[in-house]
């Protein structure tokens, strides 16, 4: 699954932490450093697996934990319509 930021989303990274606003449903979300990095990696070209691999390489986390945590985070972003999916 390839992820892209929703066109109905405004965001900015301030001091390493992303702030996201859904213009569609007015959902506002602040992210920690790992969540912010995941958000930056969501670019419409990378798959969830590629994002997980990048997180494992950049943070002290196992592939199993990163996969679980990124999966949970992505599910939340999808539920709030902050990201969209495209076929690989």
N, C-alpha and C positions, 0 to 999 in steps of 0.2 A: 504494500500500500504506500503510495506517494502522498505526502502531505503538503498543503499550501495554506498560507494565511488567507483567511476570508477577506474578500475585497471590502467587506463591511466592517473591517477592524482597523482601528488606529492604534499605533503603538510607538513607544520610544524607550530606549535604554538609557537609564540615568545611573551613573556610577556603578555599572555592571549589573543593574537590576532592571528588568523589563516591566513596563506598565502597559497594560493592554485594555482597550476600551472597545466594546462591540457597539458600533453605531446603530445597529439594527435593534438590539434589545437592551441596550444601556448596561450591559454587564461590564464591570470594571474589575481588573485583577492585577495584583502586584506579584511578581515572581522572585524567588530566591535565585542565587547564582546558577545553580544547576538548571532550574526551570527556565531561566533566562537564556542559558546556552542552548537548551533544547529549542526554545522559541526561535533563536537566531538560526538554527540549523534547518528549521522548517522553511524551505525555499521553493517548493514545487518541483524539485528535482531529486531530493533524497527520499529513500524509503525509511520506514520506521527502523528496520534492521541496521541501515547505514547510520542513522542517528544514534542508535544504541552503541554501535561500535565506536563512534566518535566520542561518546560520553565515557565509555570504558577507557579509551586512550587518554582522556584529559583529566579524569577524576579518579580518585582511589576507590573504585567500586568494581565488584565482580560483574561479569556478563549477565549472570542470573539475576542479580539485584537490579542492575541497570535496565534489563529487559522488563522486569516486573514494574519498576517505578516509572519508566518512560511509557509503558503501555497504559498504566493507570492515568498518568497525566494526559496522554493523548486522548484517551476515552473522555476525560473531563473537558478537554478543549473541543472535541467533536460534539459533545452533549450541549455545550454552551454556544455552539456554532461559531467558534473563534477560528477554526481551521476547517478546511475541506479536504476531501480525498480524490485522487485520480487513479486510474488503473496504472500499474507499472509498465 
